[in-house]
Amino acid sequence: MDPLSSLLSGIRAEGSVVTHAVLRPPWAIRFADRAPLIMVTVLRGGGTLVLADGSHTTLIAGDTALVQASAPFHLADTAATLGRPHQGYELSCFVPEGFGPVDLACATPELIEKPSITGAPEETSLLVGAYRAAGHRHERLLRALPPVMVVHEDADMCLWLERSAADAVRLSAGSQALMDRLLDWALVCTLRSWLAEQQHCAPAWYRGMADPVVGPALAAIHDRPFHRWTVASLATEAAVSRALFARRFTEVMGEPPLAYLTEWRMAEAEELLADPARSVAQVATTVGYSDAFGFSAAFKRLRGTSPTEFRATRV
């Protein structure tokens, strides 16, 4: 498993609601969900995304924004952004109703889950979904992302998304699975596109997967963190000499191979310690330590607290 897949394994759209809305100005939507990520795709039209700290991001047709929604934010058209009278709505993907009016209304634009699109040039059409998280593995991914990241999609992709959303809201058999998988697919594609655009600014764990020397070793570490890896055995995975491997890995990743291995094991251990059914000894074995004492010493050295103390804060 590659690092991105590992980090995404704890974040899913299970049970979420894909909301497809058509808005006619003047309008503003407040996003009420507290979620690791909320996806907003502008199929037509556009608006200004405003975070809780007041920062602004302009979205146009074809833009997909992923927002770390630790606090409410809103999207508004030009009139609403300038403080003019407008219709306000609150949106929550985690309640079946999806939309609720907010006491901001001074006009009556349409905002509907099953839109009838007139094709009027002022219309804005959105696809919105939110992601739930299980555990804490995804937090490392979120730390590598800005509060708002935007990727531009082409017209054909927007049309496909819009048609898929229309199928999802018909509530036919399998509609929930369709909505969930649509959001999961869109998340992976959007992240891959954004990370590829970052090039040398992308996180080291992403850049490393494309390196012919580092990539095979990273895949091996993430597939089998419990294996008793050495620099020599990782070099064998990469099919290069030990010296070349150690030098190249450090250049690309910014740390030696065994330091990366240990940090990844501790990240996996944090996830496992959240399960009270697992003993510290079982967690130690799962992440590659032969005994709980050695694991506990390594965990405390890197995390500043013992596994037992850490578990008490997470369970």
FENKA-V357047 format. One record per backbone hydrogen bond with DSSP energy under -1.0 kcal/mol. CO is the residue of the C=O (numbers start at 1). NH is the residue of the N-H. If there is no record, write none. Layout:
# FENKA-V357047
CO;NH
CO;NH
This chain:
# FENKA-V357047
2;6
3;7
4;8
8;11
10;134
12;132
13;16
19;128
21;126
23;124
26;87
27;77
28;89
29;75
30;91
31;73
35;69
37;131
38;67
39;129
40;65
41;127
42;62
44;125
47;59
48;76
49;57
50;74
51;54
55;51
57;49
59;47
60;63
62;153
63;42
64;151
65;40
66;149
67;38
67;69
68;70
69;35
73;31
74;50
75;29
76;48
77;81
78;82
79;84
80;83
87;28
88;102
89;30
90;100
91;32
95;98
97;99
98;92
100;90
102;104
120;123
124;23
125;43
125;44
126;21
127;41
128;19
129;39
132;12
136;139
137;140
138;142
139;143
141;144
142;145
147;68
149;66
151;64
154;158
155;159
156;160
157;161
158;162
159;163
160;164
161;165
162;166
163;167
164;168
165;169
167;170
168;171
172;175
174;178
175;179
176;180
177;181
178;182
179;183
180;184
181;185
182;186
183;187
184;188
185;189
186;190
187;191
188;192
189;193
190;194
191;195
192;196
193;197
194;198
198;201
199;202
203;206
203;207
204;208
207;210
208;211
211;215
214;218
215;219
216;220
217;221
218;222
219;223
220;224
224;227
227;229
230;234
231;235
232;236
233;237
234;238
235;240
241;245
242;246
243;247
244;248
245;249
246;250
247;251
248;252
249;253
250;254
256;260
257;261
258;262
259;263
260;264
261;265
262;266
263;267
264;268
265;269
266;270
267;271
268;272
269;273
272;275
275;278
279;283
280;284
281;285
282;286
283;287
284;289
285;288
291;295
292;296
293;297
294;298
295;299
296;300
297;301
298;302
299;303
300;304
306;310
307;311
308;312
311;314
311;315
